[in-house]
Amino acid sequence: MTVYIDIIDADTVDGYDVGNAAGQIPINNGTLSSTLNADLLDGLSSEDFSVLATSFTLTRNISGFVTQKAISGGATFTYTRDLQNFITSKTDGTSTWTYTRNASNQITATTVT
């Protein structure tokens, strides 16, 4: 029986060494890589995502489906549902979004008035 063993150099990837120096592939060892810009995501800082931390209050119907969403310091959206509890429209008091659905209840069009 013949056994072939390939030598794998796991210290490099496409010729780049792993490590924390410039030109190396950063590793997760708790050491700061000075050339790695992990402060931005697609050029946006964490402050640009602060709206994600906004709290909101949901009001549900007897079946448990959301009928109203109130965003703290912002708008309140009211949802209209059909008998199958699919959303047919929503309003924020200024604009109304009306949804058109196909036979599979997928939204096929949205009209804003």
C-alpha positions in Angstrom: 0.0 0.0 0.0 1.3 3.4 -1.0 0.4 6.5 1.1 0.8 9.9 -0.4 1.1 12.8 2.0 0.9 16.4 0.8 2.7 18.9 2.9 0.4 21.8 3.6 1.9 25.1 4.6 -1.0 26.5 6.8 1.1 29.5 7.8 0.5 31.2 4.5 -2.6 31.9 2.4 -1.9 32.9 -1.2 1.6 33.8 -0.2 0.6 36.0 2.7 1.7 35.2 6.2 -0.7 35.5 9.1 0.1 38.0 11.8 -0.4 41.5 13.0 2.1 43.4 10.8 1.3 45.4 7.6 0.8 43.1 4.6 -0.2 40.1 6.7 -3.5 38.4 7.2 -4.9 39.6 10.6 -5.5 36.9 13.2 -7.8 36.9 16.2 -5.4 36.9 19.1 -6.4 40.1 20.9 -3.5 42.1 19.5 -4.5 45.3 17.6 -3.6 45.3 14.0 -2.7 48.9 13.3 -3.4 48.7 9.5 -6.8 47.0 9.9 -9.6 49.4 9.6 -12.4 47.7 11.5 -14.0 51.0 12.7 -16.1 51.4 9.5 -18.5 49.2 7.6 -18.8 50.3 4.0 -17.5 53.7 5.1 -20.1 54.1 7.9 -19.3 54.4 11.6 -21.4 52.8 14.3 -23.1 56.2 14.9 -24.7 55.8 11.4 -26.5 52.7 12.6 -27.8 54.3 15.9 -31.4 54.2 14.5 -31.2 50.4 14.9 -31.1 50.9 18.7 -34.4 52.9 18.7 -37.0 51.3 20.8 -40.6 50.8 19.6 -43.9 49.5 20.9 -46.0 47.0 19.1 -49.8 46.7 19.3 -51.2 43.3 18.3 -54.7 42.1 17.3 -56.4 39.2 19.0 -54.6 36.8 16.7 -51.2 38.2 17.7 -50.4 40.1 14.5 -49.0 43.6 14.7 -51.5 46.3 14.0 -49.5 49.3 15.1 -45.8 50.1 15.6 -44.8 53.3 17.6 -41.2 54.2 17.3 -39.8 56.2 20.2 -39.2 59.8 19.2 -40.6 59.1 15.7 -43.6 58.0 13.7 -46.4 55.6 14.5 -47.4 53.2 11.8 -50.9 51.7 11.7 -51.4 48.5 9.7 -54.6 47.4 8.0 -55.0 43.6 7.6 -57.3 41.4 5.6 -59.2 38.4 7.0 -56.1 36.2 6.6 -54.1 38.8 8.6 -51.9 39.8 5.6 -51.1 43.5 5.7 -53.0 45.4 3.0 -51.8 48.9 3.9 -49.9 50.9 6.4 -50.0 54.6 7.3 -47.9 57.0 9.3 -50.6 59.7 9.4 -49.0 61.5 6.4 -48.5 58.8 3.8 -50.3 55.5 3.1 -48.6 52.5 1.5 -51.1 50.1 -0.2 -49.9 46.6 -1.1 -51.2 44.5 -4.0 -50.8 40.8 -3.6 -50.9 37.9 -6.0 -52.7 34.6 -5.4 -49.8 33.3 -3.3 -50.1 36.4 -1.1 -46.7 37.8 -2.2 -46.6 41.6 -2.5 -46.4 42.4 -6.2 -46.9 46.2 -6.0 -46.8 49.0 -3.5 -48.6 52.3 -4.0 -47.7 55.3 -1.9 -50.2 58.2 -1.5 
